[in-house]
Amino acid sequence: MEVGFTEQRGQLALLVQRGDQTDKKLDEHEARIDALERARWPLPSLAALTSLSALGVALWQALGGR
């Protein structure tokens, strides 16, 4: 009976270790995703920049730019 308890404790320790490893990997992935989200250009800002550039070119052409 003692052997069975020892074996179950070993299996439980292995499961706890795997859970800890999974938690660590999950934290690393969340940190990487956060960094990627901070580094990307937001699409609305890019659209506003493009439209302002187009407006500037249109005004320049309308005022007789070369």
TIDREN-633084 format. One line per field, with one value per atom (N, C-alpha, C): atom name; residue number from 1; x, y, z. Coordinates in nm, 4 decimals, padded with zeros to 6 digits. Layout:
<sites>
site <- CA_...
pos <- NUM_...
c1 <- X_...
c2 <- Y_...
c3 <- Z_...
</sites>
This chain:
<sites>
site <- N_CA_C_N_CA_C_N_CA_C_N_CA_C_N_CA_C_N_CA_C_N_CA_C_N_CA_C_N_CA_C_N_CA_C_N_CA_C_N_CA_C_N_CA_C_N_CA_C_N_CA_C_N_CA_C_N_CA_C_N_CA_C_N_CA_C_N_CA_C_N_CA_C_N_CA_C_N_CA_C_N_CA_C_N_CA_C_N_CA_C_N_CA_C_N_CA_C_N_CA_C_N_CA_C_N_CA_C_N_CA_C_N_CA_C_N_CA_C_N_CA_C_N_CA_C_N_CA_C_N_CA_C_N_CA_C_N_CA_C_N_CA_C_N_CA_C_N_CA_C_N_CA_C_N_CA_C_N_CA_C_N_CA_C_N_CA_C_N_CA_C_N_CA_C_N_CA_C_N_CA_C_N_CA_C_N_CA_C_N_CA_C_N_CA_C_N_CA_C_N_CA_C_N_CA_C_N_CA_C_N_CA_C_N_CA_C_N_CA_C_N_CA_C_N_CA_C_N_CA_C
pos <- 1_1_1_2_2_2_3_3_3_4_4_4_5_5_5_6_6_6_7_7_7_8_8_8_9_9_9_10_10_10_11_11_11_12_12_12_13_13_13_14_14_14_15_15_15_16_16_16_17_17_17_18_18_18_19_19_19_20_20_20_21_21_21_22_22_22_23_23_23_24_24_24_25_25_25_26_26_26_27_27_27_28_28_28_29_29_29_30_30_30_31_31_31_32_32_32_33_33_33_34_34_34_35_35_35_36_36_36_37_37_37_38_38_38_39_39_39_40_40_40_41_41_41_42_42_42_43_43_43_44_44_44_45_45_45_46_46_46_47_47_47_48_48_48_49_49_49_50_50_50_51_51_51_52_52_52_53_53_53_54_54_54_55_55_55_56_56_56_57_57_57_58_58_58_59_59_59_60_60_60_61_61_61_62_62_62_63_63_63_64_64_64_65_65_65_66_66_66
c1 <- 00.0818_00.0000_00.0867_00.1965_00.2879_00.3469_00.3733_00.4291_00.3297_00.2019_00.0996_00.0910_00.0994_00.0958_00.2185_00.3327_00.4561_00.4479_00.3942_00.3800_00.2825_00.1731_00.0760_00.1340_00.2127_00.2772_00.3733_00.4456_00.5378_00.4636_00.3525_00.2732_00.2137_00.1702_00.1150_00.2227_00.3430_00.4534_00.4853_00.4785_00.5038_00.3964_00.2714_00.1635_00.1787_00.2182_00.2397_00.3532_00.4604_00.5735_00.5312_00.4547_00.4076_00.3143_00.2310_00.1433_00.2231_00.3292_00.4146_00.4838_00.5303_00.5945_00.4955_00.3739_00.2709_00.2391_00.2291_00.2049_00.3171_00.4404_00.5561_00.5519_00.5216_00.5145_00.4012_00.2886_00.1752_00.2115_00.2812_00.3246_00.4197_00.5116_00.6049_00.5302_00.4329_00.3551_00.2743_00.2169_00.1412_00.2318_00.3538_00.4480_00.4858_00.5059_00.5404_00.4250_00.3037_00.1866_00.1697_00.1886_00.1798_00.2827_00.4048_00.5096_00.4735_00.4186_00.3783_00.2644_00.1700_00.0578_00.1038_00.2017_00.2525_00.3322_00.3961_00.4854_00.4123_00.2907_00.2232_00.1561_00.1409_00.0716_-00.0776_-00.1512_-00.2966_-00.3504_-00.4393_-00.4931_-00.5628_-00.6423_-00.7041_-00.6013_-00.4917_-00.3887_-00.3250_-00.3004_-00.2416_-00.3383_-00.4674_-00.5675_-00.5757_-00.5699_-00.5741_-00.4506_-00.3347_-00.2115_-00.2178_-00.2698_-00.2823_-00.3802_-00.4922_-00.5910_-00.5402_-00.4680_-00.4099_-00.3049_-00.2277_-00.1288_-00.1976_-00.3044_-00.3785_-00.4410_-00.4933_-00.5490_-00.4419_-00.3248_-00.2146_-00.1725_-00.1645_-00.1274_-00.2359_-00.3620_-00.4728_-00.4718_-00.4494_-00.4425_-00.3235_-00.2118_-00.0911_-00.1157_-00.1813_-00.2123_-00.3173_-00.4141_-00.5191_-00.4628_-00.3610_-00.3001_-00.1906_-00.1747_-00.0807_00.0602_00.0737_00.2057_00.2686_00.3978_00.4669_00.4820
c2 <- -00.1188_00.0000_00.1259_00.1211_00.2357_00.2651_00.1585_00.1753_00.2489_00.2181_00.2852_00.4329_00.4678_00.6090_00.6828_00.6183_00.6810_00.7055_00.6091_00.6243_00.7370_00.7457_00.8520_00.9887_00.9964_01.1238_01.1675_01.0700_01.1012_01.1523_01.0895_01.1337_01.2719_01.2958_01.4270_01.5353_01.5033_01.5995_01.6313_01.5298_01.5511_01.6402_01.6177_01.7019_01.8466_01.8662_02.0018_02.0692_01.9947_02.0506_02.0903_02.0048_02.0373_02.1580_02.1677_02.2846_02.4122_02.4049_02.5227_02.5625_02.4624_02.4916_02.5545_02.5050_02.5603_02.7045_02.7309_02.8682_02.9617_02.9150_02.9974_03.0277_02.9247_02.9465_03.0423_03.0290_03.1176_03.2625_03.2839_03.4194_03.4765_03.3928_03.4380_03.4761_03.3953_03.4254_03.5539_03.5742_03.6973_03.8194_03.8085_03.9195_03.9495_03.8447_03.8649_03.9284_03.8850_03.9426_04.0891_04.1206_04.2604_04.3469_04.2964_04.3722_04.3935_04.2913_04.3055_04.4058_04.4035_04.4971_04.6411_04.6628_04.7987_04.8484_04.7571_04.7957_04.8186_04.7726_04.7853_04.9216_04.9631_05.0889_05.0634_05.1453_05.1294_05.1678_05.0895_05.1109_05.2459_05.2942_05.4254_05.5389_05.5311_05.6345_05.6328_05.5138_05.5021_05.5559_05.5286_05.5792_05.7318_05.7901_05.9356_05.9990_05.9395_05.9917_05.9864_05.8788_05.8656_05.9682_05.9863_06.0819_06.2257_06.2593_06.3939_06.4171_06.3137_06.3262_06.3472_06.2736_06.2892_06.4279_06.4784_06.6134_06.7172_06.6982_06.7909_06.7933_06.6775_06.6700_06.7332_06.7089_06.7672_06.9197_06.9726_07.1189_07.1779_07.1097_07.1563_07.1623_07.0600_07.0594_07.1654_07.1874_07.2856_07.4285_07.4523_07.5851_07.6071_07.5138_07.5331_07.4863_07.3873_07.3347_07.2672_07.2637_07.2064_07.0606
c3 <- 00.0000_00.0000_00.0000_00.0745_00.0802_-00.0581_-00.1332_-00.2678_-00.3571_-00.3450_-00.4241_-00.3926_-00.2632_-00.2247_-00.2759_-00.2680_-00.3165_-00.4667_-00.5387_-00.6838_-00.7168_-00.6441_-00.6690_-00.6345_-00.5281_-00.4937_-00.6037_-00.6593_-00.7691_-00.8914_-00.9224_-01.0367_-01.0117_-00.8898_-00.8554_-00.8644_-00.8174_-00.8267_-00.9724_-01.0581_-01.2009_-01.2617_-01.2241_-01.2747_-01.2285_-01.1041_-01.0527_-01.1286_-01.1552_-01.2293_-01.3705_-01.4364_-01.5716_-01.5698_-01.4681_-01.4555_-01.4380_-01.3581_-01.3390_-01.4686_-01.5444_-01.6726_-01.7703_-01.7694_-01.8577_-01.8190_-01.6897_-01.6440_-01.6863_-01.6772_-01.7164_-01.8660_-01.9475_-02.0921_-02.1271_-02.0583_-02.0824_-02.0498_-01.9392_-01.9030_-02.0078_-02.0587_-02.1617_-02.2897_-02.3278_-02.4489_-02.4318_-02.3160_-02.2921_-02.2992_-02.2475_-02.2546_-02.3995_-02.4789_-02.6199_-02.6962_-02.6695_-02.7370_-02.6985_-02.5705_-02.5267_-02.5986_-02.6134_-02.6825_-02.8295_-02.8936_-03.0340_-03.0496_-02.9574_-02.9654_-02.9452_-02.8592_-02.8379_-02.9576_-03.0303_-03.1397_-03.2720_-03.2845_-03.4144_-03.4288_-03.5541_-03.5832_-03.5794_-03.5097_-03.5135_-03.6514_-03.7034_-03.8376_-03.8536_-03.7575_-03.7751_-03.7879_-03.7156_-03.7267_-03.8643_-03.9162_-04.0495_-04.1558_-04.1409_-04.2354_-04.2296_-04.1105_-04.0973_-04.1602_-04.1396_-04.1983_-04.3507_-04.4063_-04.5513_-04.6082_-04.5413_-04.5928_-04.5837_-04.4788_-04.4691_-04.5769_-04.6068_-04.7149_-04.8488_-04.8740_-04.9998_-05.0084_-04.8975_-04.8951_-04.9237_-04.8670_-04.8917_-05.0379_-05.0992_-05.2412_-05.3274_-05.2959_-05.3730_-05.3625_-05.2445_-05.2272_-05.3020_-05.2971_-05.3649_-05.5152_-05.5702_-05.7133_-05.7474_-05.6610_-05.6876_-05.6848_-05.6064_-05.5959_-05.7017_-05.7917_-05.9023_-05.8690_-05.7877_-05.7557_-05.8747_-05.8792_-05.9948_-05.9833
</sites>
